Amino acid sequence: MKFVLSLIASPAAPVLDDAVVARVCRDLGLGQVETNWLAKGIACDIPIETAGDVQRRARAFLAGEPIDANVIALGNRRKQLLIADMDSTIIEQECIDELGIVAGAGEEIKEVTRRAMRGELDFVEALRGRVALMKGLAASAITDVIENRISFVGGGRTLVQTMKANGAYCALISGGFSHFTSHVAGVCGFDTHQANELIIEDGVLTGEVAKPELGGAAKVTALNKLADEHSITVADTVAVGDGANDLGMLGLAGLGVAMHAKPAVREAADTVIDHGDLTALLYLQGYAKAEFAE
């Protein structure tokens, strides 16, 4: 056995059962195999000898069902470095959109964000334009957004704490803003965080971001730098994100996961989670639920 077909459902809808697994095995012509349940109702590994087109066929078979199917190599399965995007990945919102709403430019900023995350606009140029629309906004709006408008994707803290408990280093690298990454990193327990710096003068936003502005290239740089610092290879890393500015790090990491991602990102990524929460990244690495650090 060199690979597993990983089947993962959402913890909120644990619909994966023996009957589903048996149907998948029959459809793929695997016969009777010794499956490994990582969490009953949620996550199961099916051993396979070759990857072939198993992933494509499994996804086609499960189309319409809330179950993610990914083929994962068993070699070097548990990773030693996590690089995570923040907006719409670790948290459910785009912080710049939430600030834009408070600033009275919410719809305009949201549309630019949507286009930038789909890869239709240059990320840094889109960042500058959106931040300019918030010129004069009281800096206290940042605290208001953090306290009242931010919610977390399920499983984020469990993901970080479990990987750290098993010796991994966890970094939150965002094209968003450091005020937010500082808060999110603290809640989840990330070892470090990096993001853009909003310039504030006399208690208000100037409409500018400190240079250099951080986009997709900064995430790739951070992944390479942290891998070097921890004396590991990029094959030892897992990256997770949802937008076009995450594609570079997803393609570079040993395990790059498109998490509830934009269509172009989903199509480009080898590993996709559409239904599970962030604990899916632990199941993809072969962790059983009993091993989770809560």
MARVEX-250536 format. One record per residue (C-alpha): residue number from 1; z, y, x. Coordinates in steps of 0.2 Angstrom, whole numbers, plus 5000, padded with zeros to 4 digits. Each point is the difference from the previous one (the first is absolute). Example, Ala and Ser with C-alpha at 12.3 -4.5 7.8 and 13.67 -1.06 7.14 Angstrom:
! MARVEX-250536
<k->1, pz->5039, py->4978, px->5062>
<k->2, pz->4997, py->5017, px->5006>
//
This chain:
! MARVEX-250536
<k->1, pz->5000, py->5000, px->5000>
<k->2, pz->4994, py->5017, px->5007>
<k->3, pz->5001, py->5011, px->4985>
<k->4, pz->5008, py->5002, px->4984>
<k->5, pz->4994, py->5007, px->4983>
<k->6, pz->5013, py->5012, px->4995>
<k->7, pz->5003, py->5002, px->4982>
<k->8, pz->5011, py->5015, px->4995>
<k->9, pz->5005, py->5007, px->4982>
<k->10, pz->5010, py->5015, px->4996>
<k->11, pz->5019, py->4997, px->5000>
<k->12, pz->5000, py->5009, px->4983>
<k->13, pz->4987, py->4987, px->4993>
<k->14, pz->5004, py->4984, px->5009>
<k->15, pz->4985, py->4990, px->4992>
<k->16, pz->4996, py->4989, px->5015>
<k->17, pz->5005, py->4982, px->4996>
<k->18, pz->4995, py->4982, px->5005>
<k->19, pz->4986, py->4999, px->4987>
<k->20, pz->4992, py->5016, px->5007>
<k->21, pz->5001, py->4993, px->5017>
<k->22, pz->4993, py->4983, px->4995>
<k->23, pz->4985, py->5009, px->4991>
<k->24, pz->4996, py->5010, px->5016>
<k->25, pz->5001, py->4984, px->5011>
<k->26, pz->4989, py->4991, px->4988>
<k->27, pz->4987, py->5014, px->5000>
<k->28, pz->5000, py->5001, px->5019>
<k->29, pz->4998, py->4982, px->5002>
<k->30, pz->5017, py->4998, px->5010>
<k->31, pz->5006, py->4985, px->4990>
<k->32, pz->5019, py->4997, px->5001>
<k->33, pz->5008, py->5010, px->5013>
<k->34, pz->5018, py->5004, px->5005>
<k->35, pz->5003, py->5018, px->4994>
<k->36, pz->5014, py->5011, px->5007>
<k->37, pz->5009, py->5010, px->4987>
<k->38, pz->5007, py->5016, px->5008>
<k->39, pz->5006, py->5006, px->4983>
<k->40, pz->4998, py->4991, px->4984>
<k->41, pz->4989, py->5009, px->4988>
<k->42, pz->4995, py->5013, px->5013>
<k->43, pz->4994, py->4993, px->5016>
<k->44, pz->4992, py->4984, px->5006>
<k->45, pz->4991, py->4994, px->5016>
<k->46, pz->4986, py->4988, px->4999>
<k->47, pz->4995, py->4992, px->5016>
<k->48, pz->4982, py->5000, px->5005>
<k->49, pz->4991, py->4994, px->5016>
<k->50, pz->4986, py->5013, px->5000>
<k->51, pz->4999, py->5018, px->4993>
<k->52, pz->4981, py->4999, px->4995>
<k->53, pz->4998, py->5008, px->4983>
<k->54, pz->5016, py->4994, px->4993>
<k->55, pz->5007, py->5018, px->4998>
<k->56, pz->4984, py->5006, px->4990>
<k->57, pz->5000, py->4984, px->4989>
<k->58, pz->5019, py->5001, px->4996>
<k->59, pz->4998, py->5018, px->4995>
<k->60, pz->4986, py->4997, px->4989>
<k->61, pz->5009, py->4985, px->4992>
<k->62, pz->5016, py->5011, px->4997>
<k->63, pz->4990, py->5016, px->4994>
<k->64, pz->5009, py->5007, px->4985>
<k->65, pz->5016, py->4992, px->5005>
<k->66, pz->5014, py->5011, px->5008>
<k->67, pz->5001, py->4989, px->5016>
<k->68, pz->4994, py->5005, px->5017>
<k->69, pz->4991, py->4988, px->5011>
<k->70, pz->4998, py->5002, px->5019>
<k->71, pz->4996, py->4988, px->5014>
<k->72, pz->5012, py->5002, px->5015>
<k->73, pz->5000, py->4992, px->5017>
<k->74, pz->5015, py->4991, px->5005>
<k->75, pz->5000, py->5005, px->5018>
<k->76, pz->5011, py->5015, px->5004>
<k->77, pz->5004, py->5002, px->4982>
<k->78, pz->5016, py->5010, px->5001>
<k->79, pz->4997, py->5017, px->5007>
<k->80, pz->5011, py->5010, px->5011>
<k->81, pz->4994, py->5018, px->4995>
<k->82, pz->4997, py->5007, px->4983>
<k->83, pz->4990, py->5016, px->4998>
<k->84, pz->5001, py->5007, px->4982>
<k->85, pz->4991, py->5014, px->4991>
<k->86, pz->5012, py->5009, px->4988>
<k->87, pz->4991, py->5009, px->4985>
<k->88, pz->4995, py->4987, px->4987>
<k->89, pz->5006, py->4986, px->5011>
<k->90, pz->5018, py->5001, px->5004>
<k->91, pz->5003, py->5013, px->4986>
<k->92, pz->4990, py->5001, px->4983>
<k->93, pz->4994, py->5018, px->5002>
<k->94, pz->4990, py->5011, px->5011>
<k->95, pz->5012, py->5013, px->5006>
<k->96, pz->4987, py->5014, px->5002>
<k->97, pz->4995, py->4997, px->4982>
<k->98, pz->5018, py->5002, px->4994>
<k->99, pz->5002, py->5016, px->5010>
<k->100, pz->4984, py->5006, px->4993>
<k->101, pz->5006, py->4998, px->4983>
<k->102, pz->5016, py->5010, px->5004>
<k->103, pz->4988, py->5013, px->5008>
<k->104, pz->4989, py->5001, px->4984>
<k->105, pz->4985, py->4993, px->5008>
<k->106, pz->5003, py->4982, px->4996>
<k->107, pz->4983, py->4995, px->4992>
<k->108, pz->4990, py->5008, px->5014>
<k->109, pz->5010, py->4992, px->5014>
<k->110, pz->5001, py->4983, px->4991>
<k->111, pz->4981, py->5000, px->4999>
<k->112, pz->4998, py->5003, px->5019>
<k->113, pz->5013, py->4987, px->5003>
<k->114, pz->4990, py->4987, px->4990>
<k->115, pz->4984, py->5004, px->5009>
<k->116, pz->5008, py->5000, px->5017>
<k->117, pz->5009, py->4983, px->4997>
<k->118, pz->4983, py->4993, px->4995>
<k->119, pz->4993, py->5006, px->5016>
<k->120, pz->4988, py->5013, px->4992>
<k->121, pz->5008, py->5014, px->5010>
<k->122, pz->5005, py->5003, px->5018>
<k->123, pz->5019, py->4997, px->4999>
<k->124, pz->5006, py->5014, px->5011>
<k->125, pz->4988, py->5013, px->4992>
<k->126, pz->5007, py->4994, px->4983>
<k->127, pz->5018, py->5002, px->5006>
<k->128, pz->4997, py->5018, px->5006>
<k->129, pz->4992, py->5005, px->4984>
<k->130, pz->5014, py->4992, px->4989>
<k->131, pz->5014, py->5007, px->5010>
<k->132, pz->4992, py->5018, px->4999>
<k->133, pz->5001, py->4999, px->4981>
<k->134, pz->5019, py->4999, px->5002>
<k->135, pz->5002, py->5016, px->5010>
<k->136, pz->5016, py->5009, px->4994>
<k->137, pz->5008, py->4985, px->4992>
<k->138, pz->5019, py->5000, px->5003>
<k->139, pz->5005, py->4987, px->5013>
<k->140, pz->5014, py->4995, px->4987>
<k->141, pz->4986, py->4992, px->4991>
<k->142, pz->4999, py->4986, px->5013>
<k->143, pz->5018, py->4995, px->4996>
<k->144, pz->4996, py->5001, px->4981>
<k->145, pz->4986, py->4988, px->5002>
<k->146, pz->5010, py->4988, px->5011>
<k->147, pz->5014, py->5000, px->4987>
<k->148, pz->4991, py->5000, px->4984>
<k->149, pz->4982, py->4994, px->5002>
<k->150, pz->5000, py->4986, px->5013>
<k->151, pz->5002, py->4981, px->4996>
<k->152, pz->4998, py->4985, px->5011>
<k->153, pz->4988, py->4985, px->4999>
<k->154, pz->5010, py->4985, px->4997>
<k->155, pz->5005, py->4990, px->5016>
<k->156, pz->4998, py->5013, px->5013>
<k->157, pz->5018, py->4999, px->5006>
<k->158, pz->5000, py->4981, px->5000>
<k->159, pz->4984, py->5000, px->5010>
<k->160, pz->5007, py->5011, px->5013>
<k->161, pz->5018, py->4993, px->5001>
<k->162, pz->4993, py->4982, px->5001>
<k->163, pz->4988, py->5004, px->5014>
<k->164, pz->5013, py->5009, px->5010>
<k->165, pz->5012, py->4986, px->4997>
<k->166, pz->4987, py->4989, px->5009>
<k->167, pz->4998, py->5011, px->5015>
<k->168, pz->4985, py->5011, px->4994>
<k->169, pz->4998, py->5019, px->5002>
<k->170, pz->4996, py->5010, px->4985>
<k->171, pz->4990, py->5016, px->4999>
<k->172, pz->4996, py->5012, px->4986>
<k->173, pz->4984, py->5009, px->5005>
<k->174, pz->4993, py->5012, px->4987>
<k->175, pz->4986, py->5013, px->4998>
<k->176, pz->5013, py->5008, px->4988>
<k->177, pz->5015, py->5011, px->5005>
<k->178, pz->5015, py->4997, px->5011>
<k->179, pz->5013, py->5006, px->4988>
<k->180, pz->4995, py->4986, px->4989>
<k->181, pz->4998, py->4986, px->5013>
<k->182, pz->5017, py->5005, px->5007>
<k->183, pz->5008, py->4996, px->4982>
<k->184, pz->4989, py->4985, px->4997>
<k->185, pz->5004, py->4993, px->5017>
<k->186, pz->5018, py->5002, px->4998>
<k->187, pz->5001, py->4991, px->4983>
<k->188, pz->4989, py->4985, px->5006>
<k->189, pz->5007, py->4999, px->5017>
<k->190, pz->4985, py->5003, px->5011>
<k->191, pz->5003, py->5002, px->5018>
<k->192, pz->4989, py->5015, px->5002>
<k->193, pz->4988, py->5012, px->4990>
<k->194, pz->4986, py->5011, px->5004>
<k->195, pz->4991, py->5013, px->4988>
<k->196, pz->4993, py->5017, px->4999>
<k->197, pz->5011, py->5015, px->5001>
<k->198, pz->4999, py->5014, px->4987>
<k->199, pz->5002, py->5017, px->5007>
<k->200, pz->5014, py->5009, px->4991>
<k->201, pz->5005, py->5019, px->5003>
<k->202, pz->5013, py->5010, px->4991>
<k->203, pz->5003, py->4985, px->4988>
<k->204, pz->4982, py->4998, px->4994>
<k->205, pz->4985, py->4990, px->5005>
<k->206, pz->4987, py->5010, px->5010>
<k->207, pz->4986, py->4989, px->4994>
<k->208, pz->4997, py->4992, px->5017>
<k->209, pz->5004, py->4984, px->5009>
<k->210, pz->5006, py->4999, px->5018>
<k->211, pz->4987, py->4994, px->5012>
<k->212, pz->4994, py->4987, px->5004>
<k->213, pz->4998, py->4994, px->4982>
<k->214, pz->5002, py->4982, px->4998>
<k->215, pz->4988, py->4989, px->4991>
<k->216, pz->4993, py->4982, px->5002>
<k->217, pz->4997, py->5001, px->5019>
<k->218, pz->5019, py->5004, px->5002>
<k->219, pz->5004, py->4984, px->4991>
<k->220, pz->4989, py->4990, px->5012>
<k->221, pz->5008, py->5009, px->5015>
<k->222, pz->5018, py->4997, px->4994>
<k->223, pz->4996, py->4981, px->4998>
<k->224, pz->4993, py->4999, px->5017>
<k->225, pz->5014, py->5010, px->5008>
<k->226, pz->5014, py->4991, px->4991>
<k->227, pz->4992, py->4983, px->5005>
<k->228, pz->4999, py->5005, px->5018>
<k->229, pz->5018, py->5007, px->4999>
<k->230, pz->5007, py->4983, px->4993>
<k->231, pz->4989, py->4990, px->5012>
<k->232, pz->4990, py->4991, px->4986>
<k->233, pz->4982, py->4999, px->4996>
<k->234, pz->4992, py->5007, px->4984>
<k->235, pz->4999, py->4982, px->4994>
<k->236, pz->5019, py->5001, px->4998>
<k->237, pz->4999, py->5014, px->4988>
<k->238, pz->4999, py->5002, px->4981>
<k->239, pz->4993, py->5016, px->4992>
<k->240, pz->5001, py->5005, px->4982>
<k->241, pz->4991, py->5014, px->4991>
<k->242, pz->4990, py->5005, px->4985>
<k->243, pz->4988, py->5014, px->5005>
<k->244, pz->4984, py->5003, px->5010>
<k->245, pz->5011, py->5008, px->5014>
<k->246, pz->5008, py->4983, px->5002>
<k->247, pz->4985, py->4990, px->5003>
<k->248, pz->5000, py->5002, px->5019>
<k->249, pz->5018, py->4993, px->5002>
<k->250, pz->4997, py->4986, px->4987>
<k->251, pz->4985, py->4995, px->5010>
<k->252, pz->5009, py->5000, px->5016>
<k->253, pz->5016, py->4991, px->4995>
<k->254, pz->5002, py->4982, px->5002>
<k->255, pz->5004, py->5000, px->4981>
<k->256, pz->4993, py->5015, px->4991>
<k->257, pz->5005, py->5001, px->4981>
<k->258, pz->4991, py->5011, px->4987>
<k->259, pz->5014, py->5003, px->4988>
<k->260, pz->4995, py->5005, px->4982>
<k->261, pz->4986, py->5008, px->5010>
<k->262, pz->4985, py->5011, px->4996>
<k->263, pz->4984, py->4990, px->4996>
<k->264, pz->4992, py->5004, px->5017>
<k->265, pz->5016, py->4995, px->5009>
<k->266, pz->5002, py->4984, px->4990>
<k->267, pz->4982, py->4995, px->5003>
<k->268, pz->5001, py->5003, px->5019>
<k->269, pz->5017, py->4991, px->5003>
<k->270, pz->5002, py->4982, px->5003>
<k->271, pz->5017, py->4999, px->4992>
<k->272, pz->5003, py->5008, px->4983>
<k->273, pz->5015, py->5001, px->4989>
<k->274, pz->4996, py->5006, px->4983>
<k->275, pz->5014, py->4993, px->4990>
<k->276, pz->5015, py->4996, px->5011>
<k->277, pz->5013, py->5013, px->5006>
<k->278, pz->5004, py->5004, px->5018>
<k->279, pz->5009, py->4983, px->5002>
<k->280, pz->4983, py->4993, px->5000>
<k->281, pz->4998, py->5005, px->5018>
<k->282, pz->5015, py->4988, px->5004>
<k->283, pz->4992, py->4986, px->4990>
<k->284, pz->4984, py->5003, px->5010>
<k->285, pz->5010, py->4997, px->5016>
<k->286, pz->5007, py->4984, px->4993>
<k->287, pz->5018, py->5006, px->4996>
<k->288, pz->5008, py->4991, px->4986>
<k->289, pz->5010, py->5011, px->4987>
<k->290, pz->5016, py->4991, px->5006>
<k->291, pz->4997, py->5009, px->5017>
<k->292, pz->4998, py->5017, px->4993>
<k->293, pz->5013, py->5013, px->5006>
<k->294, pz->5006, py->5010, px->4985>
//
